[in-house]
């Protein structure tokens, strides 16, 4: 006998879920805007020097550093999912165990990255196609910022754990503080002291360390965190079954993030081959894309938390209502961002460089930045749903299929030059969302059977 169909959420429940969604999404958006100021401030400060090579070096150095670290962003996403599922069950002990296990993994990866630094930096610059003065300046940037890697990984865990407990406003306060310091350092070190590329990298390293101190202070005030020391010494924390489940989740998220990072690095490499002007212009536009992405990620964060809680509580009706609400409001925000870029995107892009050629290239290419918010929002929301529900294998499979299409399009559209590159990149997000939409119903049925 088949199970009965779930009762649809009534209008009152739908509105309550929408309010709850916004209570998480809005602070997350503001937090992500503060995070976006990190890259925008760097590009603006170095752009005041009027040196396309230096601006391109910061772009390549940032691409390498964040490309290397973003493959470990599973530390944040898996921590959000597991913490939210524990909260949905009302299990404080499980939340403490999640913090301890994720923190241990972050420290281990951080130490490994420091040890591998002499190998990874030259390899990364070769992969990105950096040559001559561009190579030297990008290497100088990375040599400074790389030391923030272990701190960044630990911050991923702390942020994910706080998001899983709906402590998004506290994260917002930390991001605003750290990024105000970062902007001040950019102004002082790059424009005041004349440190150039080294000043940008030093500002990044310092603000990341400040972020860790502030997040740690907030985490230690939470009841579940105060149990962490006791949990470390308990054998149950390190049981094989729990560790296997954690690593299975992280493995899928790692592979998925690796594919997405590869897509971005290929994008940067092809842009670098076109010369420093195209590279610098694409870097500016990519920062604007990341700004819209970080705003739309507010709905991804909300979907992670609320879908994770619904799965932990075994509440199918609440889960489906959350998915609908996140998709609808995400689409509204995507349209708003596309409209904003249509009105002001060209002026905003040209403000990030004093080089006439870079500014002209940025304005000619702005149409892709107008299209990407509404095109990409559905894949962002689905990512939050799939992570919160623990459907990481399905998310990896759909990402791999989309990457295959992306690779074919890069080859097929190569004669179109930079326009073909942006078109292929846009289609990557279209294919991701389409694949996730196709498997959503099946995954829901299996989870709540």
Buried (B, 14 or more C-beta within 10 A) or exposed (E): EEEEEBEEBEEEBBEBBBEBBBBBBBBBBBBBBBBBBBBBBBBBBBBBBEBBBBBBBBBBBBBBBBBBBBBBBBBBBBBBBBBBBBBBBEBBBBBBBBBBBBBBBBBEBBEEBEEEBEEBBEEBBEBBBBEEBBBBBBBBBBBBBBBBBBBBBBBBBBBBBBBBBBBBBBBBBBBBBBBBBBBEBBBBBBBEEEBBBBBBBBBBBBBBBBBBEBBBEBBEEBEBBEBBEEBBEBEEBBEEEBBEEBBBBBBBBBBBBBBBBBBBBBBBBBBBEBBBBBBBBBBBBBBBBBBBBBBBBBBBBBBBBBBBBBBBBEBBBBBBBBBBBBBBBBBEBBEBBBEBBBEEBBEBBBBBBBBEBBBBBBBEBBBBBBBBBBBBBBBBBBBBBBBBBBBBBBBBBBBEBBBEBBBEBBEEBEEEEBBBBBBBBBBBBBBBBBBBBEBBEEBBEEBBE
